[in-house]
Amino acid sequence: MYPCGNCRAVAVGPDGRCAACGTYQQQLRQQPAPTTGPGAYGYPAAPPVSMPAAGAMPAGGVDLRRGMSTALQVLFGATIAVLILAFIARVQQYNLYGDVLDGGSVSPEKADDADEFYRVALLLSSAVMLALGIVWPIWFRRLRLNAEVFAPGQHRFSPGWAAGAWFTPVVSLWFPKQIANDIWRASSPQGPHQAGRGLLNGWWVCWVISGPLFSSSLLQWSNARQRALDSGLFGARGAIEDMRTAIGTNCFAYLVTLAAAILGLMVVRQITTMQEQRAALPQGPQGHMPPQAPMAPGAPGNPYGGGAPGNPYGGGAPQMPPVVPQAPPAPPSAPPAGPRPPYGQG
């Protein structure tokens, strides 16, 4: 027995009928489906909870500490700066070799200064990108662990692959992207099928192109420079032309790498925000569930429905006029059987 939501008499039986006024509590407290908020995306309603601070390790296995993502953003900023510096050094060399081909007078000292400027910029960029290559896999594995909490058992690769795939030959060309797709979908607060991946795809395309393009242009420039030195400094016009062509290709590679660094910075910020928003939503036993019709309040199996026996949130309903007694509504039909599509498609 529990209080009636209409007359407040302690006379409502297990069948939901009030002995005093004859109303059914399920009908009195039925509410329309929410159009905004967590319930609109299929998450069950829950009592208010306080979201963990961004710098703390919350309960439930989701790591929202921002130290690693902040370090990555700083490293990406430094990478962008040194890539711009190296690009300027390359453009200076390109113009210098153009003057040589046009018949201008270029002293060996000026050529050496341009080469030294580029070597310093290359050394700085290599050091910063090495630090970025160390921090990135650690952070990426943490994202994968968080995504497992959001969507348990719906990922194509284990958390170990989230770090190791970046260093594994051949498979590093597509395994990390598939892992990133799974993480992105599982972390989307709007649901896995509402997660647009334009930013993620743009970053990956730039990253995959920049590597081979950068390596081939450096090799071409190194071979051409060696031929020019073997034949006497600026003594072989063909070698100088090859060097200038290689430098032009290398400048383009730097631009693509710079775009990858900028998009990578945006990816870090975006996915960090997504996981914080996703962690603030109530979570079912299987992570994010697809949209479905809400269960009638008070119906069996609804943990937050009003008036159900043993429900800690069932009291205090507003006064409502009595309705004509009638048979209780039929229970909602069960959802279609069969496994849900994994987050990892695509």
C-alpha positions in Angstrom: 0.0 0.0 0.0 1.2 3.5 -0.8 -0.3 7.0 -1.0 -2.7 7.8 -3.9 -1.5 10.6 -6.1 -5.1 11.9 -6.4 -6.7 11.9 -3.0 -3.5 11.1 -1.0 -5.3 8.3 0.8 -3.0 5.4 1.9 -5.2 2.9 0.0 -3.6 2.1 -3.3 -3.1 -1.6 -3.9 -0.6 -3.5 -6.0 -3.0 -3.3 -9.0 -2.7 0.5 -9.1 -6.3 1.2 -8.1 -7.1 3.5 -5.2 -9.8 2.1 -3.0 -11.0 5.6 -2.0 -11.4 7.3 -5.3 -11.1 4.4 -7.8 -8.4 5.9 -9.9 -5.5 4.1 -11.6 -2.2 5.6 -10.7 -0.6 4.7 -14.0 -3.1 6.9 -15.9 -2.9 9.8 -13.5 0.9 10.1 -13.7 1.5 9.3 -17.4 3.5 12.1 -19.1 4.5 12.8 -22.7 7.9 11.8 -23.9 10.5 14.4 -23.4 11.6 16.4 -26.5 14.8 17.8 -25.0 17.4 16.7 -22.5 18.8 13.2 -21.9 15.5 11.5 -22.3 15.1 12.6 -25.9 18.1 10.5 -26.8 17.0 7.4 -25.2 18.8 7.7 -21.8 16.6 6.9 -18.8 15.7 9.7 -16.5 17.7 9.9 -13.4 17.9 12.0 -10.2 20.3 15.0 -10.5 23.9 14.1 -9.9 26.9 16.4 -9.6 29.4 16.1 -12.5 33.0 15.4 -11.5 35.4 18.3 -11.7 37.5 18.4 -14.9 40.7 17.8 -12.9 39.4 14.8 -10.8 39.1 11.1 -11.5 35.3 10.4 -11.3 33.7 7.1 -10.3 32.6 4.7 -13.0 36.0 4.4 -14.8 35.8 7.5 -16.9 39.0 9.5 -16.7 38.2 13.2 -17.3 41.5 14.6 -16.0 42.7 17.3 -18.4 46.4 17.2 -17.8 47.2 15.0 -20.8 44.9 16.9 -23.2 46.3 20.2 -22.0 49.9 19.0 -22.6 48.9 17.8 -26.1 47.4 21.2 -26.9 50.6 22.9 -25.8 52.7 20.5 -27.9 50.4 21.1 -30.9 50.8 24.8 -30.5 54.6 24.5 -30.3 54.5 22.1 -33.3 52.6 24.7 -35.3 55.1 27.4 -34.4 58.2 25.3 -35.4 56.6 24.1 -38.6 56.0 27.7 -39.6 59.6 28.5 -38.8 60.8 25.5 -40.9 58.5 26.5 -43.8 60.0 30.0 -43.8 63.5 28.6 -43.9 62.6 26.4 -46.8 61.1 29.3 -48.7 64.3 31.2 -48.1 66.3 28.4 -49.6 63.9 28.1 -52.6 64.3 31.8 -53.4 68.1 31.5 -53.0 68.4 28.7 -55.5 66.1 30.6 -57.8 68.5 33.5 -57.8 71.3 31.1 -58.7 69.4 29.7 -61.7 68.6 33.2 -62.9 72.3 34.1 -63.0 72.4 36.1 -59.9 75.4 36.3 -57.5 75.0 34.2 -54.4 78.0 33.8 -52.1 78.7 30.4 -50.5 78.4 32.0 -47.1 74.8 33.1 -47.8 74.0 29.6 -49.0 75.5 28.1 -45.8 73.5 30.5 -43.6 70.3 29.5 -45.3 71.2 25.8 -44.8 72.0 26.4 -41.2 68.8 28.2 -40.6 66.9 25.3 -42.0 68.9 22.7 -40.0 68.0 24.6 -36.7 64.3 24.7 -37.6 64.3 21.1 -38.6 66.0 20.1 -35.3 63.4 22.1 -33.3 60.5 20.7 -35.2 61.8 17.1 -34.8 62.2 17.5 -31.0 58.7 18.9 -30.5 57.1 16.3 -32.7 59.0 13.6 -30.9 57.5 14.8 -27.6 54.1 14.9 -29.3 54.6 11.3 -30.5 55.2 10.2 -27.0 52.2 11.9 -25.3 49.7 11.2 -28.1 49.5 7.4 -27.8 49.1 7.6 -24.0 46.3 10.1 -24.4 44.7 8.1 -27.2 44.6 4.9 -25.1 42.9 6.9 -22.3 40.2 7.9 -24.8 39.8 4.3 -25.8 39.3 3.2 -22.1 36.7 6.0 -21.6 34.9 4.9 -24.8 34.7 1.3 -23.5 32.8 2.6 -20.5 30.4 4.5 -22.8 30.0 1.6 -25.2 31.2 -1.7 -23.6 32.0 -4.5 -26.0 31.3 -2.5 -29.2 34.8 -1.6 -30.3 36.9 -3.4 -33.0 40.2 -3.2 -31.2 41.4 -3.5 -27.6 42.8 -0.5 -25.6 46.3 -1.9 -26.2 45.9 -1.4 -30.0 45.0 2.2 -29.3 48.6 2.9 -28.4 50.4 0.1 -30.3 48.7 0.6 -33.7 50.6 3.9 -34.2 54.0 2.1 -34.1 53.0 -1.1 -36.0 54.1 -1.1 -39.7 51.5 -1.2 -42.4 48.5 -1.4 -40.1 49.3 2.1 -38.8 47.8 3.4 -42.0 44.2 2.4 -41.0 44.0 0.8 -37.6 44.3 4.1 -35.7 41.6 5.7 -37.8 39.2 2.8 -37.1 39.9 3.1 -33.4 39.4 6.9 -33.6 36.0 6.3 -35.4 34.9 4.0 -32.6 36.0 6.4 -29.9 34.3 9.3 -31.7 31.0 7.6 -32.0 31.0 6.2 -28.5 31.8 9.6 -27.1 29.1 11.5 -28.9 26.6 12.9 -26.4 23.9 12.9 -29.2 24.3 9.2 -29.9 26.6 7.1 -32.2 24.7 7.7 -35.4 24.6 11.5 -34.8 28.4 12.0 -34.6 29.7 13.8 -37.7 33.3 13.0 -38.5 34.2 15.7 -40.9 36.9 17.1 -38.6 38.3 13.7 -37.8 38.4 12.7 -41.4 40.1 15.9 -42.5 42.8 15.5 -39.8 43.5 11.9 -40.8 43.8 12.6 -44.5 46.3 15.4 -43.9 48.2 13.2 -41.5 48.5 10.2 -43.9 49.5 12.4 -46.8 52.1 14.5 -45.0 54.3 11.5 -44.0 55.2 10.0 -47.4 55.2 13.4 -49.0 57.6 14.9 -46.4 59.9 11.9 -46.5 60.1 11.6 -50.3 60.8 15.4 -50.7 63.6 15.3 -48.1 65.2 12.3 -49.8 65.0 14.0 -53.2 66.5 17.2 -51.8 69.3 15.3 -50.0 70.3 13.4 -53.2 70.2 16.5 -55.4 72.3 18.5 -52.8 74.9 15.7 -52.7 75.2 15.7 -56.5 75.7 19.5 -56.5 78.5 19.2 -53.9 80.2 16.5 -55.8 80.3 18.6 -58.9 81.4 21.7 -57.1 79.2 24.1 -55.2 76.6 25.6 -57.6 78.6 24.0 -60.5 75.9 21.7 -61.8 72.8 23.5 -63.0 70.8 20.3 -63.3 71.5 19.5 -59.6 70.5 23.0 -58.6 67.2 22.6 -60.5 66.5 19.3 -58.8 67.3 20.8 -55.4 64.9 23.7 -56.0 62.2 21.3 -57.2 62.7 19.1 -54.1 62.5 22.2 -51.8 59.2 23.3 -53.5 57.8 19.8 -52.8 59.0 20.0 -49.3 57.3 23.4 -48.8 54.1 21.8 -49.8 54.7 18.9 -47.4 55.2 21.4 -44.6 51.9 23.1 -45.4 50.0 19.7 -45.3 51.8 18.8 -42.0 50.9 22.3 -40.7 47.2 21.6 -41.6 47.4 18.2 -39.9 48.7 19.9 -36.7 46.0 22.5 -36.7 43.3 19.9 -37.2 44.9 17.7 -34.6 44.7 20.5 -32.1 41.0 20.9 -32.9 40.4 17.1 -32.6 41.9 17.1 -29.1 39.7 19.9 -27.9 36.6 18.5 -29.6 36.8 14.9 -28.3 37.8 16.1 -24.8 34.6 18.2 -24.7 32.6 15.3 -26.1 33.7 12.8 -23.5 33.0 15.3 -20.7 29.5 15.8 -22.0 28.9 12.1 -22.5 30.1 11.3 -19.0 27.5 13.8 -17.6 24.7 11.8 -19.1 23.0 8.8 -17.3 24.3 5.5 -18.5 22.6 2.2 -19.0 24.1 -1.2 -18.7 25.1 -1.2 -22.4 26.3 2.4 -22.7 24.4 4.6 -25.1 21.1 3.2 -26.2 19.2 4.1 -29.3 16.1 6.3 -29.0 13.1 4.4 -27.9 9.6 5.2 -26.5 9.8 6.0 -22.8 8.2 3.5 -20.4 5.0 4.5 -18.8 5.5 5.9 -15.3 4.7 3.3 -12.6 4.9 0.4 -15.1 6.8 -2.7 -14.0 10.5 -2.3 -14.7 10.5 1.5 -14.7 12.9 2.4 -11.9 11.8 6.1 -11.8 8.1 5.9 -12.5 5.7 7.5 -10.1 3.7 5.5 -7.6 5.3 2.1 -8.1 5.9 0.0 -4.9 9.4 0.5 -3.6 10.0 3.6 -5.7 11.9 6.2 -3.7 10.8 9.0 -6.1 7.1 8.1 -6.3 5.7 10.5 -3.6 4.7 14.1 -3.8 2.7 13.9 -7.1 0.5 17.0 -7.9 -3.2 16.9 -7.2 -5.2 15.9 -10.3 -8.9 15.4 -10.9 -10.3 11.9 -10.8 -10.8 9.9 -14.0 -13.2 7.2 -15.0 -11.9 3.9 -13.8 -11.0 1.6 -16.6 -8.7 -1.3 -17.2 -5.0 -0.7 -16.8 -3.2 0.1 -20.1 -1.5 -2.7 -21.9 2.2 -3.0 -21.2 4.5 -1.5 -23.9 5.6 -3.9 -26.6 9.1 -5.3 -26.3 11.7 -3.8 -28.7 12.6 -6.0 -31.7 15.1 -8.8 -30.9 18.5 -8.9 -32.4 21.9 -7.2 -31.8 22.3 -3.5 -32.1 24.6 -2.3 -34.8 28.1 -1.6 -33.3 29.6 1.8 -33.0 32.5 0.7 -35.1 30.8 0.7 -38.5 32.8 2.8 -40.9 
